[in-house]
Amino acid sequence: MVNYISSISVDISSNDVGTNPEVNSKINRELRNLFKDLGVKSTITNVTGDDIVITSQVPEGLVNEVNQSIFNLLHKYAESYDDLNGVSNTPEDADEGVSYAIAKTESQYGDSIIISFDTYCGESFVDEAALFVEEIGKKYGYDCSSSVSNTPKEIHGIGYSGITTDDPVVIITLKEVKDLKKIAGMIYGGLLAFDNVYYVEKGSAIEIMPPGVIYTMSAFLNGNSIDLYNGIKKRINF
């Protein structure tokens, strides 16, 4: 059976800077129980500025159902509905909304890296940074996906987000967990070449002078989320 890693990135915060930890905790608690009988593993992997990313390991036939359940859960706890309301049933009516990526996984544990970006002023160069990350994965033969698209993006089971969606998410699935260190290091090193793109710890608010972009990088391993910030920090001593 084909398995997928899907990531839904969304701003449900009441402000433009950070998220509500209590809301995140409630969502994660429900995610643990929501899919326990379906063989689906789902958790918040990234918290980047005012965006959260829910990542799931999903069998092929359940992608639509799982996405719809997550969308309903987000509606339940949202403090702001701008991104949720930007999703439309038709591409023509899609507005700025949910960012979505989905990729096949060869690992039975769903080993993957999730990279999430957030902007304060909708900086256009964020798409270039996200596509650069996706290209790193493709270059080394991994299945990859980003939410960046020049046409409205289909979110399976939910609808469409418009091309103005500006807080992208990228998935790189891994064949073996030992590949994690190599790919994460290349992503960090490569993004250093971008002006005004800053690597931050999971849960960090946007505390930079615009124009600027922040990103987080997490490992999704057997349904668990590991923020890679401290691991990379230890390796390069910053």
Disulfide bonds with the S-S distance in Angstrom:
none
